[in-house]
Amino acid sequence: MIVVMKPDATAEQIDHMVGHIRSLGMSPQVLRGTQRTVIAAIGDEREGLVETLEPGEGVEKVLPIMAPYKRASSELTNERTKVEAQGLVVGGVKVAVIAGPCSVENEKQIVSIAKILKDMGATGLRGGAFKPRTSPYSFQGHKEDGLKMLATARDATGLAIVTEVMAPDHVPLVAKYADVLQIGARNMQNYQLLQAVGDSGKATLLKRGMSATIDEFLLAAEYILDRGNPNVMLCERGIRTYEEHTRFTLPLATVPYLHEKSHLPVVVDPSHGTGKARLVAPMAKASVACGADGLIIEVHEDPEHAMSDGSQTITPATFAQLMKECRRVAEAVDRTM
């Protein structure tokens, strides 16, 4: 339920409604807008709840939240969420760019590419310290040593670190070094991991599962939001279809649809979404055009010898051209980069 308070509702009346909602066994979430305050009552919406809440002093009206994802729904608030972490801002007018190699290979490599990307306009540095791989024989990442290398790169550049966390018991360790915790496509419905990341309070980049519906995607975000962590970014990274000309199918209609259904910012991953380096720049430009709040792109100084995902990784020179072209697109749709 959404309890809409009157414009002149007092602090005491708002606090009273918060307590009343809590006494009914529901979880209250107060959203203070420029015109009025709204209180979300999250929980089992039993019969007669509207009649119970509506007579409260200072209450203007009570409305049901129709979507199954209560906290992620745009019904909850018409103000879009802006996620901020270590200078990285996702949401708002400026399109954020997170870039870097698929895997952290060594300290020299990650510091070098971080400096290059910072100069080219990136505001976040991606890099895998823990790597989920389809084959158990593929490179699995340097783990904590890789996290330390990422922290060194942040010290050298100021870029926010975005890296994947794979298990609930890894969350404290990864959160110690990272600014944004990434939940990969294969873990989108790992509910214990979602809750652990929610409990951490860290900014989170949640990737859509490769076979997940939009409702399942938003309900996964709900697990994080429900633990009191509002700093969630949704990432469209492509889904698995019958097509074989790309690694995945990147459905950019997801971006405006998510903006319609949710207040959370939306990031697009054209690297995983296509799996082909030559398609990354065109799909990045298309992502900006359709309203993406951010991009996450794999960049390596020598993709041919990258330890993972070299086929979808672009060079710094290609990234520089991509940024130049994306800025023109952003300007055309009243955004900046």
C-alpha angles and dihedrals in degrees: 000000000000118000109202111202123210117260090249096045111139127232089249092055091049092049090048091054091047090054092045092052090048091050089057090060095257131121115244122212117188117212114188113201131182093261106028146349123257125197119203114210105204122193141059107347101217124191116279095024094125091054090049096051104034098071092060117122112263093017116133099181144333121227132184120240103232099192118088088228101070105178095037094049123109085223086075096060138355091211113095119234118246116201118205129187129160094334094318110121119185116186130038129061099321118077109225121221122207113186142165144104124316090240134024102240103175139336096260091052097049095044092048095050091043092057091048093049093047090055090050094054107268115147098190134043119218123196135145120240092165109038122196104209130184091226119056088215095060123097108285100193135259092272113199092004087055091051090053090052090052090051089052089053090051091051089052097047112015090235116149113248118235114186138154126260115200109184137031092243090054093059098088092048096047092042089055090065108021130076094201125032113216120208109202128224093257091056100044090111097037091118097186089054092048090052093046091051089047090053091051092064089217122141107266135207107203115196121209115249112250091244099028126125119227091254091053089048093052093044088055088054088049090063090060095042091048090062090061098263110128095175100098128141121190117221124201105204102164134275134242115258136156091274118109103182090088133031090246135356112256107211105196092182082079090074101062090035092056090047088055095048101035141034092218121109118254126223124189126213108203091173097064090027092067106014089212123101094213091058097050098084096047092048092045089055091047089050092055090047093054094050109269113169092210147002129222112200135178112232128174132170090228110021092174089067098034113134091231140016096003092154092066097038123102130209124248089253091056090045091053091053091045091054091049092052095042090054090058091049091047091053090052091057095042096259134116135216 
